């Protein structure tokens, strides 16, 4: 039976929750609620939502929320999270087709098991395929733009299949159509030796665990690398390694990671990030740009 959460929305088959907590979905484990959290059943359900959603309700898309900071006041409107109906992975002779909700690591593992090389770098990127395409995610010398054949994007006008060129990739961003949501993508791969591919993935996993706080409540790389610089080195040079604010801390293991020590608020984490930016600018003259996406309203 429809409840108050569904009355403002088109008749969806997926799950709709009003005033849904978002903190459990984010890697930082902080943030306020969504006015409506919507998990469409499939692509048709998503297209219906995009076409008929009320104009007064803004739409925010979250994926695995690995590189996301939700502010304490939460989000007005619709928060869209693609789930089970968008996580299929299909192995082809020279590539992988993956749904937007499939985890980057899982896609890399499927490719490796099939003896397909060139996608190992995905194993070093936290998050899901939709976000990886939208942000042109990269690590260990490769980016999504290097291997993407096409992405299917749901828009209010229908479903589009766009090539890498049409997506206008640049450093950590793409030019998705207005209101577009990535639902599926195809990645090129090269047949190779299973053992060699597995060894590359293990090397990436080892390097990541040795250099990054992978078991902490964190949000991945906090700031983009400025042209000609490494963000972590600028942060270290500005004396910010281990810096704390409330329950938040700059990682001592990797300075470009912020940590929730257990009781941090979103305001602690964002405030610490702004302190780091100010100190880096004062020390080096370089202005760091946030790589973590910060969304929502501050706490009232």
Secondary structure as GFF3:
##gff-version 3
##sequence-region A 1 300
A	DSSP	alpha_helix	4	7	.	.	.	ID=ss1
A	DSSP	beta_strand	15	21	.	.	.	ID=ss2
A	DSSP	three_ten_helix	23	25	.	.	.	ID=ss3
A	DSSP	beta_strand	33	39	.	.	.	ID=ss4
A	DSSP	alpha_helix	43	52	.	.	.	ID=ss5
A	DSSP	beta_strand	59	62	.	.	.	ID=ss6
A	DSSP	beta_strand	68	70	.	.	.	ID=ss7
A	DSSP	beta_strand	75	81	.	.	.	ID=ss8
A	DSSP	three_ten_helix	84	86	.	.	.	ID=ss9
A	DSSP	beta_strand	89	92	.	.	.	ID=ss10
A	DSSP	beta_strand	95	99	.	.	.	ID=ss11
A	DSSP	alpha_helix	104	113	.	.	.	ID=ss12
A	DSSP	beta_strand	116	117	.	.	.	ID=ss13
A	DSSP	three_ten_helix	120	124	.	.	.	ID=ss14
A	DSSP	alpha_helix	129	134	.	.	.	ID=ss15
A	DSSP	beta_strand	138	139	.	.	.	ID=ss16
A	DSSP	beta_strand	142	143	.	.	.	ID=ss17
A	DSSP	three_ten_helix	144	146	.	.	.	ID=ss18
A	DSSP	beta_strand	148	155	.	.	.	ID=ss19
A	DSSP	beta_strand	158	163	.	.	.	ID=ss20
A	DSSP	beta_strand	181	188	.	.	.	ID=ss21
A	DSSP	beta_strand	190	191	.	.	.	ID=ss22
A	DSSP	alpha_helix	194	211	.	.	.	ID=ss23
A	DSSP	beta_strand	217	218	.	.	.	ID=ss24
A	DSSP	alpha_helix	231	237	.	.	.	ID=ss25
A	DSSP	beta_strand	244	245	.	.	.	ID=ss26
A	DSSP	beta_strand	248	250	.	.	.	ID=ss27
A	DSSP	beta_strand	258	260	.	.	.	ID=ss28
A	DSSP	alpha_helix	266	284	.	.	.	ID=ss29
A	DSSP	beta_strand	293	295	.	.	.	ID=ss30
###
